[in-house]
Amino acid sequence: MHQRSKKRLSSDKAVAGFLLSEMMISTLIFASISLGLLMGFTALERNYSASSDFALNHADQMRISDYLALDLRRALALQAARNDTTIFIPNYYDASGNPQTPALDGNGGVYYGAAGSSVSIHYYLSGGTIYRQQNNGTPIALAVNVQDFIFDITDQGKVVSTRITFNPTFTSGRASADATAATAFYNVTLLRNTRTDNHVGVY
Amino acid sequence: MRAPAAGTRASILVWTVLTIAILSMLGAEVLRVVSIKHQNALQTATWQEALLAAESGIDLGIIELRKSLYPMPNHAWEGWNNTPADGVVSYGLSTIANAGLAGTPMTVEANVDAPNALIDPSNGWQYYRIRTVGTMPITGPARVTDNKQDSRLRKLSLRWERFTNGVLTPHALNDAPQVCRRAEAIVKPVSSFAQAAMSVGTMDLTNQNIVIDSYDSRDPNKSTNSLYDVTKRQGNGDIATDGNLIEAGNAHIYGDVATNSGTVSGVANITGIERTDFYQEPIPVGAPSWTAINGTVSSVTDTTTLNASATKGSSISRYELSTIALSGNKTLTLAGNVDGSRTYIEIYVTGDISVTGTSQIVLQEGVTATVYFAGNIDVSGNGILNTNNQPSDLQLYGIQPAPNASPHVSLGGNGQIVAAVYAPDHDVSINGGGTSGHVFGSVVGKTITMTGVTNLHYDEALGATGIINNYKIVSWFEDNR
């Protein structure tokens, strides 16, 4: 009897569960690891998101800055207002897209195509996106998440400083104010062309 | 405690592998995004550098054009190909490899030509077209960016060369991606008389409360009968110095004032701007190299008449004199046609010009005189009479002297002086007629001193005449097809 009882006890022990303390400890370890993993994944996701946003914004900033600089460098005239500007550039290409022969205007200036003609490039902000529209063509979105863009004309109208402010994308509640502030992108361009300023209200 | 069952151990392995896989995928995605953006930033930087290369080509073209203005031998266009294209002058600069700082593999190509359409019919001045391509190799893989607007803007040559139908030689990619930027600039000649007064060194207007302004003898709205009219005063009476000091003498200046990092003292009023970033190296004037001259007169010491001709540059109205020395009541007449029609005369004085007492040099009506002088000029009293009252009709050019020589120009005594003086190697002093002293024209000197001059009126028409002193960009366009 004693032997049989002992054997059954041994058999029960073989199929018995963990002790409560074992369960608690293992649960604690599992929870700790899971929490760590969760935090790690969350941090990674946030990091990825921040890096991606930063890279995206930076690419947008470079793009809009370079587009503006390209057009400003060859500008004949400029109508600048907050979030809306029109740049007039020489009518360099003919209808086939080939360069035209320059001609003198009789006042020390040079023009391409018909005298007094130019190509207008319109930059404007709409819904946080900066668009570029050439003449009456289809507007092209160049940068998103833009707060505003402004121009400052200096040095007798020969130098244009551009400031483009992008909305903050890193919005963590624990981040510093500097980290969550809007990003301003500056660009200073020397206007190469002799200004014609034959358009109303230009600088 | 018992060891975990075999199934439990496998579960942990799966979890571990899964975790590592997820982390790896996340890391790979981050790496992909970052590498694309890094590549984009790198391509952007290269694209910017390519513009520097293209603009360097424009600078190189302007440098050669400026060199061509110097007296011979000026070594202009050495190393450039001179292959006329489209029937016009054309200079080509083939690839300059490794042109960037520290041997950056930047290449520059340039072409300078002179299209007939760019000849100013009013004075025959040739404008030049400079076309350049700057090229930079792109490091890293030949991969486009993930935003097509970047591609539309920068147009990288990853597989094929962009410019295959231009003036400049197409580039072979040779499996190496690159970025090319092409720019076209038109440069115009700048007159030696582009300002009311310009000195290499100090400019001293003395304490005469001088008024400096401008008019335009070509424009009836800016002059009356081609003469200065104070009621039509213009604001282009610019004065400048390559030095660092302008003693303005309480001047009222209707124009800009510029020094080379210097100061301007005694300015009562400036309508334009005051700058300190002025720099302009005046082109020295070489001795004329005429192949034929009128040899009937070799010097002038007595009353003499030199005849002008209706043909500009004609040998019969070109004189080479050893000196002009007039005293007493002697007169040198530069004679034109009786009807006052336009005639031209050129005089090269290898020595000094001296007009003293009541003697006089008389420029008759209709005559345009260009006088080159190698020595000094001393003109006193009413020593020069410009009958036309047009400063462009009497242009005085000081020849570049021998090293260490310090020649001078002294014009004075008249109530009015009507002339354009370009003598960047001469100390120039103009002595006006006291309170009524007026100078009409333009003055360029090594130093400039004005005494007794109360008014300097710059004729803007001078800006389209005279010898060419520089070239400036009037049109710039980046061809980003």
Interface residues (C-beta under 8 A of the other chain):
Chain A: E22 L37 F41 L44 E45 N47 Y48 S51 S52 A55 L56 H58 A59 M62 R63 D66 Y67 L70 R73 R74 I89 P90 Y92 Y93 G97 P99 T101 P102 A103 L104 G106 G108 G109 V110 Y112 I140 A141 L142 Q156 R192 N193 T194
Chain B: M1 T19 I22 L23 L26 E29 V30 V33 V34 I36 K37 N40 A41 T44 W47 Q48 P115 A117 L118 I119 D120 S122 Y127 R129 T145 N147 Q149 D150 R152 L153 R154 E184 A185 I186 K188 I273 I473 V474 S475 W476 F477 E478 D479 N480 R481
